[in-house]
Amino acid sequence: MKFLSPKIKQFLLLLLKLIVVGGAFYFINNQLTEKDFNWDIISQTLQKTNAWILVLILLLLTFLNRFLEILKWQNLAQIVKPISIWESTKQVLIGITFGIVTPNGIGEYAGKAWFYNKKHAVKIVFLNAVCNGIQVLFSVAFGLIGTLYINSLHQFIDAKYILLFFGILIVVILVIFSIKNIRIKGYSLQTLFKNLNEIPKKIHRKNIVLAWFRHLVLIHQYFILYTLFSVEIPYFVLLSVVASIYLLASSLPNFQAVDFALKGSVAIYLFGFFGVDGWIVTLVAALIWLLNLVIPISIGSIFLLLFNPKKDRSLHLVQTEL
């Protein structure tokens, strides 16, 4: 890129921003126009007694969901350089905006790395993997518990397949730890463990606690919405279904833009065991998607269009010297 003039670089940077933002809203628009939602259910629901109290709680949980993620990233990013909550907010929201146009949100890694010098790119990608990885571990752990519990109530997975799954899981874990010293292109599991151990325990503990609270916030968003739509399912059963949905849907490759369609289809199947109306299940999945993805991406798109990598890095260097 050194052979390109500054004006061409600025043009290519603007073009990249417009492609990411345009792609993000293209995917969002497609999902909203292709689904024939019965939005009348919402207006009828809001007329119920105490409905607005639940709505306020839902909005608070929505804010907490993203704010906890911002705190998680601020906590981990300090290993490279200390950043403010505002800076962490920009990085997280721009990362999400990049992620929506890539499979399984991998563009998020590039979005965050964009804020840092190239020499820190690998470190930032690793820290982002740690940030997301702990969230995945909670989703898998509670998802397995939820799936097993729902399966005990309404068997949809044969016992032999469950035993086969855990058998394969144990074998895979044993194989991984037995070959941890084998290197592939200079990297090994031993290197991964070494890098993890280099992160101060205080930062690890904070990351785990924040991820735990964020997981609770995520599943209780569903609980509030189903309560709002007068779905009467025991508390622990409902949370188990939601945990199972996250596990089953997240295990499949997908784009974040169509994430709610995938989760919605899994939700319809699982909630069908408890007689929940398919329209309500679809609507809840869509609302979760709008609250947790569309709103942050809308804000992230503004940040992305205003973001100047060189200016941000120069400002940080000045602040560091002062």
SEFISE-794934 format. One line per 10 residues: number of its first residue (from 1); their letters; for each residue x, y negated, z negated of C-alpha. Coordinates in steps of 0.5 Angstrom, whole numbers. Layout:
BEGIN
NUM	a	X Y Z ~ ...
This chain:
BEGIN
1	mkflspkikq	0 0 0 ~ 6 -5 -1 ~ 6 -6 7 ~ -1 -9 7 ~ -2 -16 6 ~ -5 -19 0 ~ -11 -21 4 ~ -12 -14 6 ~ -11 -11 -1 ~ -17 -16 -3
11	flllllkliv	-21 -14 2 ~ -20 -7 1 ~ -21 -7 -6 ~ -28 -11 -5 ~ -30 -6 0 ~ -29 0 -5 ~ -33 -4 -10 ~ -39 -5 -5 ~ -38 3 -3 ~ -38 5 -10
21	vggafyfinn	-44 0 -12 ~ -48 1 -6 ~ -47 9 -7 ~ -49 9 -14 ~ -56 5 -12 ~ -57 9 -6 ~ -57 16 -10 ~ -61 12 -15 ~ -66 10 -10 ~ -67 17 -7
31	qltekdfnwd	-69 20 -13 ~ -74 15 -15 ~ -77 15 -8 ~ -77 22 -7 ~ -81 24 -14 ~ -88 22 -14 ~ -89 21 -22 ~ -95 20 -25 ~ -93 13 -29 ~ -100 12 -31
41	iisqtlqktn	-98 17 -37 ~ -94 12 -40 ~ -99 6 -40 ~ -104 11 -43 ~ -99 13 -48 ~ -97 6 -50 ~ -104 4 -52 ~ -103 10 -58 ~ -103 8 -65 ~ -95 7 -67
51	awilvlilll	-93 8 -60 ~ -89 1 -60 ~ -85 4 -66 ~ -83 10 -63 ~ -81 6 -57 ~ -76 1 -61 ~ -73 7 -64 ~ -72 10 -57 ~ -69 4 -55 ~ -64 4 -61
61	ltflnrflei	-62 11 -60 ~ -61 9 -52 ~ -56 3 -55 ~ -53 8 -60 ~ -52 13 -55 ~ -47 9 -50 ~ -44 5 -56 ~ -42 11 -59 ~ -39 13 -53 ~ -35 6 -52
71	lkwqnlaqiv	-33 7 -59 ~ -30 14 -58 ~ -26 11 -52 ~ -24 5 -56 ~ -21 10 -61 ~ -17 14 -56 ~ -15 9 -51 ~ -11 6 -57 ~ -6 11 -56 ~ -4 7 -49
81	kpisiwestk	-6 0 -52 ~ -11 -3 -57 ~ -17 -5 -53 ~ -23 -9 -56 ~ -30 -6 -56 ~ -32 -11 -50 ~ -26 -8 -46 ~ -28 -1 -48 ~ -35 -3 -46 ~ -33 -5 -39
91	qvligitfgi	-28 1 -38 ~ -34 6 -40 ~ -39 3 -36 ~ -35 2 -30 ~ -33 9 -30 ~ -40 11 -31 ~ -41 7 -24 ~ -35 11 -21 ~ -38 18 -24 ~ -45 17 -21
101	vtpngigeya	-42 18 -13 ~ -38 24 -15 ~ -39 31 -17 ~ -40 32 -24 ~ -38 25 -25 ~ -30 26 -24 ~ -30 19 -21 ~ -30 17 -28 ~ -23 18 -29 ~ -21 14 -23
111	gkawfynkkh	-25 8 -26 ~ -22 8 -33 ~ -15 9 -30 ~ -16 3 -26 ~ -15 -1 -32 ~ -8 1 -33 ~ -1 1 -30 ~ 0 7 -26 ~ 5 10 -30 ~ 0 11 -35
121	avkivflnav	-5 14 -30 ~ -4 21 -32 ~ -5 20 -40 ~ -11 16 -39 ~ -14 22 -35 ~ -12 26 -41 ~ -15 22 -46 ~ -21 21 -42 ~ -21 29 -42 ~ -21 29 -49
131	cngiqvlfsv	-26 24 -50 ~ -31 28 -45 ~ -28 35 -48 ~ -31 34 -55 ~ -38 32 -52 ~ -38 39 -48 ~ -36 43 -54 ~ -42 41 -58 ~ -46 42 -52 ~ -44 49 -51
141	afgligtlyi	-44 51 -58 ~ -51 48 -60 ~ -53 50 -53 ~ -51 57 -54 ~ -55 57 -61 ~ -61 54 -58 ~ -61 59 -52 ~ -61 65 -57 ~ -66 62 -62 ~ -71 61 -56
151	nslhqfidak	-69 67 -53 ~ -71 71 -59 ~ -78 67 -59 ~ -79 68 -52 ~ -74 73 -48 ~ -72 70 -42 ~ -65 73 -42 ~ -64 81 -43 ~ -60 83 -49 ~ -55 87 -44
161	yillffgili	-53 80 -41 ~ -52 76 -47 ~ -48 82 -50 ~ -44 82 -43 ~ -43 74 -43 ~ -40 74 -50 ~ -36 80 -48 ~ -33 76 -42 ~ -32 70 -46 ~ -28 74 -51
171	vvilvifsik	-24 77 -46 ~ -23 70 -43 ~ -21 67 -49 ~ -16 73 -50 ~ -13 72 -43 ~ -12 65 -44 ~ -8 65 -50 ~ -4 71 -48 ~ -2 67 -42 ~ -1 60 -45
181	nirikgyslq	6 60 -43 ~ 5 61 -36 ~ 7 55 -32 ~ 3 52 -26 ~ 6 46 -22 ~ 10 45 -29 ~ 4 45 -33 ~ 1 50 -38 ~ -3 51 -44 ~ 3 50 -49
191	tlfknlneip	4 43 -46 ~ -4 42 -47 ~ -3 44 -54 ~ 3 40 -55 ~ 0 34 -52 ~ -6 35 -56 ~ -2 35 -62 ~ 1 29 -61 ~ -5 25 -62 ~ -6 23 -69
201	kkihrknivl	-10 27 -73 ~ -14 21 -75 ~ -16 19 -68 ~ -18 27 -67 ~ -22 26 -73 ~ -26 20 -71 ~ -27 23 -64 ~ -30 29 -67 ~ -35 25 -72 ~ -37 20 -66
211	awfrhlvlih	-38 26 -61 ~ -42 29 -67 ~ -47 23 -68 ~ -47 22 -60 ~ -50 29 -59 ~ -55 28 -65 ~ -57 21 -62 ~ -58 25 -55 ~ -62 31 -57 ~ -67 26 -61
221	qyfilytlfs	-68 21 -55 ~ -72 27 -53 ~ -75 29 -59 ~ -78 21 -60 ~ -80 22 -52 ~ -84 28 -53 ~ -87 26 -60 ~ -89 19 -56 ~ -93 24 -51 ~ -96 28 -57
231	veipyfvlls	-92 34 -55 ~ -93 38 -62 ~ -88 43 -62 ~ -84 45 -69 ~ -78 40 -70 ~ -72 46 -69 ~ -76 49 -64 ~ -76 43 -59 ~ -69 41 -61 ~ -67 48 -59
241	vvasiyllas	-70 48 -53 ~ -67 41 -51 ~ -60 44 -53 ~ -61 50 -49 ~ -63 45 -43 ~ -56 41 -44 ~ -52 48 -44 ~ -56 51 -38 ~ -56 45 -33 ~ -49 42 -35
251	slpnfqavdf	-46 49 -33 ~ -48 48 -26 ~ -44 43 -21 ~ -48 37 -19 ~ -48 30 -18 ~ -50 25 -24 ~ -55 22 -19 ~ -59 28 -19 ~ -58 30 -26 ~ -65 29 -28
261	alkgsvaiyl	-68 33 -23 ~ -63 39 -25 ~ -65 38 -32 ~ -72 37 -31 ~ -73 44 -27 ~ -69 47 -33 ~ -74 44 -38 ~ -80 45 -34 ~ -78 53 -34 ~ -76 53 -42
271	fgffgvdgwi	-82 48 -44 ~ -87 53 -40 ~ -86 58 -46 ~ -89 53 -51 ~ -95 50 -46 ~ -92 43 -45 ~ -95 40 -39 ~ -90 40 -33 ~ -91 33 -31 ~ -89 31 -38
281	vtlvaaliwl	-83 35 -38 ~ -81 31 -31 ~ -83 24 -34 ~ -79 25 -40 ~ -73 28 -36 ~ -74 22 -31 ~ -74 17 -37 ~ -68 20 -40 ~ -64 19 -34 ~ -67 12 -33
291	lnlvipisig	-65 10 -40 ~ -58 13 -41 ~ -55 13 -33 ~ -59 8 -29 ~ -59 2 -34 ~ -51 3 -36 ~ -50 3 -28 ~ -53 -3 -27 ~ -49 -7 -32 ~ -43 -3 -30
301	siflllfnpk	-44 -5 -23 ~ -44 -12 -25 ~ -37 -11 -29 ~ -34 -7 -23 ~ -36 -13 -18 ~ -33 -18 -22 ~ -27 -14 -24 ~ -20 -16 -22 ~ -15 -11 -24 ~ -9 -15 -23
311	kdrslhlvqt	-12 -21 -27 ~ -14 -16 -33 ~ -7 -13 -33 ~ -4 -20 -33 ~ -8 -22 -39 ~ -7 -16 -43 ~ 1 -17 -42 ~ 0 -25 -44 ~ -4 -23 -51 ~ 1 -17 -52
321	el	7 -22 -52 ~ 3 -27 -56
